[in-house]
């Protein structure tokens, strides 16, 4: 008789491969290591964004002499990292039907000093009015517009702003 016919064929269970090991899956240890690397790189990008924004702010202050007249400019990578960091945030400031008032500007300034990255909800339905409010806030408070989706605005200014 042939040896092939006399040997019993071992069938593997659904969770095992032919060598007796479980196949690697995306939810295994390797995937966990990769997500750790991605989170670490986002943290580095956020730190880089803060450093560059701080430097840009200092340069603008030196050129203009008036910190209220300058707006921060963020690179695409910095903006991407800040968008990711702002994803889980809730709106801190709500602009009502009366629009931008001194109280709203003071509250936005206070929130930027405390958090550096904030969301602002605008109650108006007109897109152009919301965009004008975003530009006015950024010019008045020397902050950077990170994102504008619908009625939500995301603003950023380094914490050590004086």
ABEGO torsion letter per residue (X at the ends): XBAAAABBBBBBBAABBAAGBBBBBAABAAAAAAAAAAAAAAAAAAAAAAAAAAAAAAAAAAAAGBAAABBBBBBAAAAAAAAAAAAABBBABBBBAAEBBAAAAAAAAAAAAAAGBBBBBBABABAAAAAAAAAAAAAAAGBBBABBBEABBBBBBBAABX
